[in-house]
Amino acid sequence: MRSYNSVVVAAVSLLTCVACSNPSTSARVAQQSDPLARVYASSSNDSQNNSSSGGSSTGTTSLLITQFYPAAGTVSSLPATFQVTFNKTSLDMTSLQTNSNWVLSCGTSVFTPASVTLNGSVAVVNMGTFTSSATSCSFTVSAAVKDTSGNLLSGTRTAVYAISGATGSSGSTDKTPPTGNITSPLPYDRVSGSVTVSATASDVGDNQSGVASVEFWVDTTKVGTATTSPYQISFNASTVTSGQHHLSLTIVDKAGNKASNVDGHDLVFANYSYTTTGSAGGTGGSAFTEAAPSEYNLIGLHIRANSSIVGLSPIWTRAYNNTDMAKVDGAWHGGTGGNDQYASCPDDGNWRVVGVYGYYGSYVNQLGVICAQQYAPNSGYWYSTTFYSTSGSPFTLTCPSGKFVTSVNGRSGSLLDQIILGCQ
């Protein structure tokens, strides 16, 4: 679709038919200085009719339309305002507005003016904003107006335009690409299964034509298209290989302007099955399981400890920068005594928990986290400080290669009895 606030046109020759004032003689061909105003004895496509219209008058006179603006022919776009020049002055504005027809036809669409004003012998025809995908338009004026002496004047003429546009096929004056952004998932979110992608999009600049479509791309593959707001699609992450991939938008407006790679950022695709590690600790207390919120990852543990680990709460986050993104504390599991400690990954946004280590006996006595870079999980581990006692046996629980901790499980009562990790 094209939005015409200015319209351009390929012209077809304009013919104007003038009835002879003397019926006993043959029609004459009047040659005027404006080539668009040439008057012919007859024409089927572009005519100047001088027949009188109904209504009382002191006489009847032909009204010639001598010029159109824009002139008929090939144009890149059509304006919102046309000008029609008559061969008469001192015309009555009220009768011109009441008795005349102004029709712009583009394909199967027909548009009429928002307003018509008269400036001497020039009628200014404001078509307002109109939209069409047609590559050819015609503007027909059927004027009927009285002059100040009461004479009724009439005439008809058509101008034909071929729309070339920037590519030779459109007449849109919207030349500004649209814009938008991805609202979810956030950069470096870890995704799997069915992934919902949401975006905003808007047309910008002058003569906005409106958003036609929003395409969603992963690397060089289009995974979906939305044509109405809210712009959202879902796709299966398993169609993308595990690892880091680039998510972006291509937004097209109704004038054909395209913005590619809009608001692109990377996601980490984790097409892994869910598995659990072994356990560390005893069998007392009650079992607990806490899974990560959707699209969140574990970055550390809030611990309370004295001679043993009294309890813990997972710390979850999303996106690529821990220092900018809010961290979410999970539920508390265990007792409430002891001192607060934090075993966490580095706060540079690149690390996520892949394991825990420490000492255990009947309870978990010491605990720290093992971290890996989220988009290069096999490039090496980082170990946090451990808390508290070194009594009992050492243990290490880690996720399989390429997986990160997505749930914290175990058993707890007044102390942390046992810990197990879920990985994906």
C-alpha positions, 0 to 999 in steps of 0.5 A: 500500500502507498500513502500519498501525501504527495503524488507523482504520475506518468502522464497520458496525453490530455484531450479536451473536447470543445463544442463549437459555438457555431453548430453549422460549422465543423468543430475547430481545434484550438491550440493553446500555449500549455500542451496539456490544455490543447482542445480537440474537436472530440476525445474519448479519454480526456474531454472538455465539455461545454454543455450547459447545466440545469438551473436558471441563468442569464446565459450559458457559457463554456468553461475550459479547464486550461491546466492541471497541477500536477501536469498529467504524465509520469510522476514519482508521487501525487500531492495532497493538493491539486490545482485546476485552472479555468479560463474564466475569472469572477466565479462564484465559490458557493456554486462551484463547491455545490455543483462540481465533482472532483474525483481521483481514481487509483485502481479500484479506489476512488477518493474525493476532496476534503475541501475545495477553495477558489483563488481567482481562476484557480481551484485548489483541491485538497485531497487530504491523505489517501492510500493506494497501491495502484501504479496509475491514477486519473483525476477527473473534474466535472465543474459547474459554476456560475459567474458573477453575472449569473451565467452557468458555466460547465466543463469536464477534463481528466488528467492521467498519471503513471506513478513511478515512485522511487523504484518505478512502481510506487507513488509513496512519499513516505521515504523513512524506514520504520523502527522498533525493538525486541522487548523479550527475550533480553540479550543473552537470555538462555532459551529452550523449547517454545520461545516467545519473541515480542517486539514493538514497531512504529513508522517514523518521519513525515507522511507515515504510511504505517507498519506493514510487517515485523519479521523475526530472524535468528541469524539468517533464518526467518522464524516468524512474521507478525502483521498486527500489534502486539508484534509477537511470534513463537517458535521452537528453539530446537530448530536452532543448534545449541549455542549463541545465535543472533536475534533481530527484526526486519520491519517493513512499512506500507510504503515498502521502506525496510529496516533490517537487523533492528535491535539485534542481540544474541541469545543462548540456545540450550537445547539440552534435556533436563538432568540432575547431578548426584547428591551431597549430604544426609537424608534428614529434613524435607525435600525441596525443589526450586526451578529457575523462573522462565529465561533466568539462570542461577548466578549464586547462593545466599547462604546462612552458616555457622558450623554447617550450612543452616539454609540457602536461597538461590539467586537468579538473574537474566540477560547479559549484565548482572550489574545492570539487571535485577537479581531475584532471590528465590525461596529460603530452604533450611533454618534461619540461624548463622551468618549471611554469606554469598557464594556468587559468580563474577559480576561481569555478566558473563558467568552462570553457575554450573556446579557446587562444591564443599564438604558434607556429612549428615548435613552440608557443612561447606558450600561454594559455587562453580561458574562457567561463561554462559556463551562459552561453557566449556572454556574453563571454570571459576570457583567462588569462596566456600563457607563454612566448615571443612569437616566431613568428606569433600564433594563436587557436583557439576552439570554435564558439559554445556549445561547450566543449573536450572533448579536447586533441589535437596532436603532441609529442616533446621539445617541444609541436609542435602543438595542436588542440582538440576541442569539444562 
